[in-house]
Amino acid sequence: MLAASTCLAQQVLVLDDVVGLAQKSSPSYYRAQSRALNNLYAYRYFRSGQLPQLVLDLNNSSSPLGETVGVPQPDGKIEYRRRSTSNTSLGLGLRQIVPWTGGQFAVRTDLSRFDQFSPETRKAYLATPFSINYYQPSVMYNPYRWERLISPLLYEESKRQYIEDLEVVALDASDYFFRALSAQTQERILLLNVENTDTLYKISKGRFELGKIAENELLQIELNLLNARNSLEQATLAKEVAYQELKRFLNMPKDTEIELNLPSATPLFTVPLDKAVAEAGSNRQAVLEFRRRRLQAEQDVASARGSNGYEFNLRAQLGQSNNDSTMRGAYGGGDVQQNLSIGVAIPIMDWGRARNRVRQAKANRDLIEIDIQQAERSFEQEIYLQTQQFNIQQRLLASASKADTIAQLRYEITKQRYLIGKISITDLNLAQQEKDQASQNYINALRSYWNAYYTVRRLTLYDFERNEKIRYEFTEG
C-alpha cells in the first residue's frame, strides 16, 4: 500500500494508507488492544470461577518451647504441666460453585497428625478419607446468579467496543490526514502564487518601462509578491507541524519523509436512516451497556433486599472419619459423620435501616433508568443527524469540486486578460483569492465528507459501501 519515490525516498501516502497504518501500529491501536485484552482476561477469570477448583490445604501449628495445659488427675484435681506439641493437617478438596443457589459444593479428603514431644512422646492420626460438604452462606441474595447475567454482557460489550475503538482510530486518522493535506495544499497554492506573481512582476516591470502601466500598479504587484513570499514561509512551517503530528499519531520516526495524495476515488452511496438505526441497535456496544446498567441496578436492589438484617445460612457435611496411633489404622474403618448447622438471625430493631437501604437502591434504579432513556434518545438522535449529514455532505462535495474547477479556469482567463491589458490588477487579485479559497474549500469538503463517512461507520459498525457488518480480528498478543 505504501509507495516510495526513488529520488527523495519519500513515503507517498493516501487516506487508505494512513488509516491502515493507524489501525496496526498507532498508540491508539495499542490502547484499544490493551483494553480488549484486559476485558478478555476478566471474562476468562469469570469463566474459570464457574469450573471446579482443586485445592490443596496444608497447615501446621506447633509449640516447640512448650505450653502449660491442665491435666485431670484420678482424684479429680487438675495438674498443670508443660507440653510441647505439633499439629499438621493436609487436605485435598474439589469444590464447585452452585450458581443456581449461591452455595458451594465440595468433595474432600483430609488427614491430620498430632505429635506430642513432652512430657511424654506420642502421636495420633485423624483421617477423613471422603466427605461431601455443602455451604450456603445466604438464601436472601445470590451474587453468582447476577454474575452469570452480567459478566457475559460485559465481555460482549468489550468485543464491540474493540471494533468501535478501531473505527475511532480510523476517524482520527482521517482528521490528521486531511489536516496535513490541507497544510500541504496551502503551501503548494502559495508556492504557485509566488511563481505566478514573480512572473507578473517581471512582465509588469517591462510594461512600466514602456509606459503601459502606472507606477502604482507596479508597486501593487511588488507588494503582492512580498506578501506571497511571507505567506509561503508561514505555510511551510504549518505544513511541517501538521506532518509531525501525523507521524506522531502513526508512530512513525520523526525524520521520515512523507508526501500526501488526494484520495483516488470517493465512494458515493446513500445511507438509509432505518437501516442505520437497525444496524446500530444490533451492533453497538452502547445497546448492551444500557441492558447491563439496568441489570446492575436491579442487582443493587436485590442486594439491598438480601442485606435486610435477616440471615439464614446452611452448612452440611457427610463423610467418614477415624483416628488411630498409626496412619494405616486411621484409614481402616471409622465412623460415619453427619453434620448439619443452620444459622438464623432476625433483626428486632434496626430503626428502618434495612427498609431505607432498599428504598435508596430503588431510587437509584429509577434514576439510572431515566439516564438510560435519555442516553437512548441521544443515541438515536446522533445516528439520525450524522446519517443526514453524510447524505448531504456528498452533494456539498460535488458542489465544492465544481466550484474549484470553475475558480481555476476563471483565474487563468483573468490572468491572460490582465497580460493583454484588458483588466486591472485588482480584478486579478480578486480572481486569485477566489481560486485559493475554492481550492481550500474543496479540501475542507473532502475532509468533512470522510469525517462523516467514518462517523457513520463508527455509529453503526456497519460498512454501507460494502453492505456488511464491520469486523476486526482480535489476536491475543
C-alpha positions in Angstrom: 0.0 0.0 0.0 2.9 2.3 0.6 4.8 3.8 -2.3 8.2 5.4 -2.2 9.8 7.9 -4.5 13.2 6.8 -5.7 14.8 10.2 -5.6 13.7 11.5 -2.3 12.9 8.2 -0.6 9.5 9.6 0.4 6.6 7.6 1.6 3.7 8.7 -0.6 0.5 8.2 1.5 -3.1 8.3 0.6 -6.0 8.1 3.1 -6.3 4.3 3.0 -2.6 4.0 3.8 -2.9 6.3 6.8 -6.0 4.5 8.2 -4.4 1.1 7.7 -1.2 2.2 9.5 -3.1 3.7 12.3 -5.1 0.6 12.9 -2.0 -1.5 13.0 0.8 0.5 14.7 -0.5 3.7 16.3 -0.6 4.3 20.0 -4.4 4.5 19.8 -4.4 1.0 18.3 -2.2 -0.4 21.2 -4.5 1.2 23.7 -7.5 -0.4 22.1 -5.6 -3.7 22.1 -4.7 -3.5 25.8 -8.2 -2.6 26.8 -9.6 -5.6 24.8 -7.0 -7.9 26.4 -7.9 -6.6 29.9 -11.6 -7.4 29.3 -10.7 -10.8 27.8 -8.8 -11.8 30.8 -11.5 -10.6 33.1 -14.0 -12.8 31.3 -11.7 -15.8 31.4 -11.3 -15.2 35.2 -15.1 -15.3 35.5 -15.4 -18.5 33.4 -12.7 -20.3 35.3 -14.5 -19.4 38.5 -17.5 -21.4 37.3 -15.4 -24.5 36.9 -14.5 -27.0 39.6 -11.5 -25.9 41.7 -9.0 -28.4 43.1 -7.4 -27.0 46.3 -4.6 -28.4 48.4 -4.6 -27.3 52.1 -1.5 -27.6 54.3 -1.4 -26.3 57.9 0.9 -26.7 60.8 0.7 -25.4 64.3 3.3 -26.2 66.9 4.6 -25.1 70.4 8.3 -26.1 70.4 9.0 -24.3 73.6 6.0 -25.9 75.3 2.8 -24.7 76.6 1.1 -25.1 80.0 -2.0 -27.3 80.0 -4.3 -28.6 82.7 -4.2 -32.5 83.0 -7.1 -34.1 85.1 -5.9 -36.4 87.8 -7.6 -39.6 89.2 -8.5 -37.8 92.4 -10.3 -35.0 90.4 -7.6 -32.4 90.7 -6.0 -30.6 87.8 -2.3 -30.7 87.5 -0.6 -28.1 85.2 2.2 -29.4 83.0 4.4 -28.1 80.3 3.7 -29.8 77.0 5.4 -29.5 73.6 3.3 -30.4 70.6 2.9 -30.2 66.8 -0.3 -30.5 64.8 -0.2 -30.9 61.0 -3.1 -31.2 58.6 -3.3 -31.9 54.9 -6.4 -31.7 52.8 -7.4 -32.1 49.2 -10.7 -30.8 48.1 -12.6 -30.4 44.8 -15.2 -27.6 45.1 -17.7 -26.2 42.8 -19.9 -23.1 43.0 -23.6 -23.8 42.6 -24.8 -20.7 40.7 -28.5 -21.5 40.9 -28.5 -21.4 44.7 -25.4 -19.3 45.5 -23.9 -22.1 47.6 -20.7 -24.1 47.3 -20.4 -27.9 47.0 -17.2 -29.7 47.8 -15.7 -33.2 48.0 -12.7 -33.5 50.3 -10.2 -35.9 51.8 -8.3 -34.9 54.9 -5.5 -36.2 57.1 -4.3 -34.8 60.4 -1.3 -35.8 62.5 -0.8 -34.9 66.2 2.6 -35.2 67.8 3.5 -34.7 71.5 7.1 -34.4 72.4 7.0 -33.8 76.1 6.4 -34.6 78.9 5.9 -38.0 77.1 6.1 -38.8 73.4 3.0 -39.9 71.5 1.3 -39.4 68.1 -2.1 -39.8 66.7 -3.7 -39.6 63.2 -7.2 -38.4 62.2 -8.2 -39.4 58.7 -11.3 -38.4 56.8 -10.9 -40.4 53.5 -14.0 -39.0 51.9 -16.5 -36.3 52.8 -19.2 -34.4 51.0 -19.8 -30.8 52.0 -22.2 -28.1 51.1 -22.2 -24.5 52.3 -25.0 -22.0 51.6 -24.0 -18.5 53.0 -27.3 -16.9 52.4 -30.7 -17.7 50.8 -31.6 -14.0 50.6 -29.2 -13.0 47.9 -27.3 -15.0 45.3 -24.4 -13.0 43.8 -23.5 -15.8 41.3 -26.8 -15.5 39.6 -26.2 -11.9 38.8 -22.6 -12.5 37.8 -23.8 -15.1 35.3 -26.1 -12.5 33.8 -23.7 -9.5 33.8 -20.2 -10.9 33.0 -21.1 -12.3 29.5 -22.7 -8.9 28.7 -19.5 -7.1 29.8 -17.4 -9.4 27.6 -19.7 -8.9 24.6 -19.5 -5.2 25.2 -15.8 -5.3 25.1 -15.7 -7.1 21.8 -18.0 -4.4 20.3 -16.0 -1.7 22.0 -12.8 -3.0 20.3 -14.5 -2.6 16.9 -15.7 0.9 17.9 -12.2 1.8 19.1 -10.6 0.9 15.8 -13.3 2.9 14.0 -12.4 5.8 16.2 -8.8 5.3 15.2 -9.8 5.5 11.5 -11.8 8.7 12.2 -8.8 10.3 14.0 -6.5 9.1 11.2 -8.8 10.8 8.6 -8.7 14.0 10.6 -4.9 14.0 10.9 -4.5 13.1 7.2 -6.7 16.0 6.0 -5.2 18.4 8.5 -1.7 17.7 7.0 -3.1 17.5 3.4 -4.8 20.9 3.9 -1.5 22.4 5.0 0.4 20.7 2.2 -2.2 22.1 -0.3 -1.9 25.6 1.1 1.8 25.5 0.7 1.5 24.4 -2.9 -1.1 27.1 -3.6 1.2 29.8 -2.2 4.2 28.4 -4.0 2.4 28.6 -7.2 1.2 32.1 -6.3 4.8 33.2 -5.7 5.8 31.9 -9.1 2.9 33.5 -10.9 3.3 36.8 -9.0 7.0 36.8 -9.7 6.4 36.3 -13.4 3.7 39.0 -13.4 6.1 41.4 -11.6 8.8 40.8 -14.3 6.3 41.4 -17.1 4.9 44.4 -15.4 8.4 46.0 -15.0 8.8 45.8 -18.7 5.3 47.2 -19.3 6.1 50.0 -16.8 9.3 50.9 -18.6 7.2 51.1 -21.9 4.8 53.4 -20.1 1.8 51.0 -20.4 1.0 50.8 -16.7 1.3 53.3 -13.9 3.9 53.1 -11.1 1.2 52.5 -8.6 0.1 49.3 -10.3 3.8 48.1 -10.4 4.2 48.8 -6.7 0.9 46.8 -6.0 2.3 43.8 -7.8 5.6 44.1 -5.9 3.7 44.2 -2.7 1.7 41.2 -3.7 5.0 39.3 -4.3 6.4 40.2 -0.9 3.1 39.1 0.8 3.0 35.9 -1.1 6.6 35.0 -0.1 5.8 35.8 3.6 2.7 33.7 3.4 4.6 30.8 1.8 7.1 30.8 4.7 4.3 30.6 7.2 2.5 27.8 5.2 5.7 25.8 5.0 6.1 25.9 8.8 2.4 25.0 9.3 2.8 22.0 6.9 5.8 20.7 8.9 3.9 21.0 12.1 1.0 19.1 10.6 3.3 16.4 9.2 5.0 15.9 12.6 1.6 15.5 14.2 0.5 12.9 11.6 3.8 11.0 12.0 3.5 11.0 15.8 -0.1 9.7 15.5 1.1 6.9 13.2 4.1 6.1 15.5 6.5 6.8 12.6 10.1 8.1 13.0 10.0 11.9 13.1 12.6 12.1 10.3 10.5 10.0 7.9 9.9 11.9 4.6 6.2 11.8 3.6 4.0 13.2 0.9 0.2 13.0 0.8 -2.0 12.5 -2.2 -5.7 13.1 -2.5 -8.0 10.0 -2.2 -8.1 8.4 -5.7 -11.8 7.9 -5.5 -14.7 9.0 -3.3 -17.3 6.3 -2.7 -20.8 7.7 -3.4 -23.8 6.0 -1.8 -26.8 6.9 0.3 -27.2 5.6 3.9 -30.9 4.8 4.6 -31.9 6.1 8.0 -33.9 3.0 9.0 -31.0 0.7 8.1 -28.6 2.8 10.1 -30.8 2.7 13.2 -31.3 -1.0 12.9 -27.6 -1.8 12.4 -26.6 0.5 15.3 -29.2 -1.3 17.6 -27.7 -4.6 16.5 -24.0 -3.8 16.6 -23.2 -1.0 19.0 -21.7 -1.5 22.4 -24.0 1.1 23.9 -27.1 -1.0 23.4 -25.5 -3.8 25.6 -24.4 -1.2 28.0 -28.0 0.0 28.5 -29.1 -3.5 29.2 -26.2 -4.2 31.5 -26.7 -1.0 33.5 -30.4 -1.9 34.1 -29.3 -5.4 35.3 -26.8 -3.8 37.7 -29.4 -1.5 39.1 -31.7 -4.5 39.7 -28.7 -6.3 41.3 -28.2 -3.4 43.7 -31.9 -3.7 44.7 -31.7 -7.4 45.2 -28.5 -7.0 47.3 -30.2 -4.4 49.4 -33.2 -6.7 50.0 -30.8 -9.6 50.8 -29.0 -7.4 53.4 -32.1 -6.5 55.3 -30.8 -8.0 58.6 -32.4 -11.4 58.2 -29.8 -14.1 57.9 -30.2 -17.8 57.1 -27.2 -19.9 56.3 -26.7 -23.6 56.0 -23.7 -25.9 56.3 -23.9 -29.7 55.8 -21.2 -32.4 55.9 -21.4 -36.2 55.3 -18.3 -38.4 55.5 -16.4 -41.0 57.4 -13.5 -40.4 59.8 -11.3 -42.4 62.2 -8.4 -41.8 64.5 -5.6 -44.1 65.5 -1.9 -44.1 66.5 -0.9 -45.2 63.1 -1.8 -43.9 59.7 -2.9 -47.3 58.4 -5.2 -47.7 61.4 -6.7 -44.2 60.8 -7.7 -45.3 57.3 -9.1 -48.6 58.5 -12.8 -48.4 59.3 -14.2 -45.4 61.2 -17.4 -43.8 62.0 -19.8 -42.0 59.6 -20.1 -38.3 60.4 -23.2 -36.3 59.6 -23.1 -32.6 60.5 -25.8 -30.0 59.8 -25.7 -26.5 61.1 -28.2 -23.8 60.4 -27.8 -20.1 61.4 -30.6 -17.7 61.6 -30.6 -14.0 62.6 -33.7 -11.9 62.9 -33.5 -8.2 63.4 -35.6 -7.0 66.3 -34.9 -3.3 66.0 -32.9 -1.5 63.2 -34.7 1.9 63.1 -35.7 1.4 59.5 -32.1 0.9 58.3 -32.8 -2.1 56.0 -36.0 -0.5 54.6 -34.3 2.7 53.8 -31.4 0.9 52.1 -33.9 -0.8 49.8 -35.6 2.5 49.1 -32.3 4.1 48.3 -31.5 1.2 45.9 -34.9 1.6 44.2 -34.5 5.3 43.9 -31.0 4.9 42.3 -32.5 2.3 39.9 -35.2 4.8 38.9 -32.5 7.5 38.4 -30.4 5.1 36.2 -33.5 4.3 34.2 -34.1 8.0 33.4 -30.4 8.4 32.5 -30.6 5.4 30.2 -33.7 6.6 28.5 -32.1 9.9 27.8 -29.0 8.2 26.5 -31.1 6.0 24.2 -32.8 9.1 22.8 -29.4 10.8 22.3 -28.1 7.6 20.7 -30.9 7.6 18.1 -30.7 11.3 17.5 -27.0 11.2 16.9 -27.5 8.5 14.3 -30.2 10.4 12.6 -28.2 13.7 12.4 -24.9 12.0 11.3 -26.7 10.0 8.7 -28.3 13.1 7.3 -25.0 14.9 7.5 -23.3 12.2 5.4 -26.0 12.2 2.7 -25.9 16.0 2.5 -22.1 16.1 2.5 -21.9 14.2 -0.8 -23.8 17.0 -2.5 -21.6 19.6 -0.8 -18.5 17.8 -2.0 -19.7 17.7 -5.6 -20.5 21.4 -5.4 -17.1 22.3 -3.9 -15.3 20.2 -6.6 -17.2 22.1 -9.4 -16.5 25.5 -7.7 -12.8 24.6 -7.6 -12.7 23.8 -11.3 -14.6 27.0 -12.2 -12.3 29.2 -10.0 -9.2 27.7 -11.5 -10.5 28.3 -15.0 -11.6 31.9 -14.2 -8.2 32.7 -12.7 -6.4 31.5 -15.9 -8.7 33.6 -18.1 -8.4 36.6 -15.8 -4.6 36.3 -15.8 -4.5 36.2 -19.6 -6.8 39.3 -19.8 -4.5 41.2 -17.4 -1.5 40.4 -19.5 -3.1 41.9 -22.6 -4.2 44.9 -20.5 -7.9 44.3 -20.5 -8.4 44.3 -16.8 -6.8 45.9 -13.7 -4.6 44.2 -11.1 -7.5 44.5 -8.6 -9.5 42.1 -10.8 -6.6 39.7 -11.0 -6.1 39.7 -7.2 -9.7 39.0 -6.7 -9.7 36.1 -9.1 -6.6 34.7 -7.4 -8.2 35.0 -3.9 -11.3 33.2 -5.2 -9.1 30.5 -6.7 -7.2 29.9 -3.5 -10.3 29.9 -1.4 -12.1 27.4 -3.7 -9.1 25.0 -3.5 -9.2 25.1 0.3 -12.9 24.8 0.3 -12.6 21.6 -1.8 -10.1 20.1 0.7 -12.3 21.1 3.6 -15.3 19.5 1.8 -13.3 16.3 1.3 -12.3 16.4 5.0 -15.9 16.8 6.0 -17.1 14.0 3.7 -14.6 11.5 5.1 -15.2 12.6 8.6 -19.0 11.9 8.0 -18.1 8.6 6.3 -16.1 7.3 9.2 -18.5 8.7 11.8 -21.4 6.8 10.3 -19.3 3.6 10.3 -18.4 4.2 14.0 -22.0 4.9 15.0 -23.4 1.8 13.2 -20.5 -0.6 13.0 -21.7 -1.2 9.5 -20.0 -0.8 6.2 -22.7 0.7 3.9 -20.2 0.8 1.0 -19.8 -3.0 1.0 -23.1 -3.7 2.7 -21.7 -5.8 5.5 -21.0 -5.6 9.2 -17.6 -4.3 10.3 -15.4 -7.0 11.9 -11.8 -6.9 13.1 -9.9 -10.0 14.0 -8.6 -9.7 17.6 -5.3 -11.5 18.2 -4.0 -12.2 21.7 -0.6 -10.6 21.9 
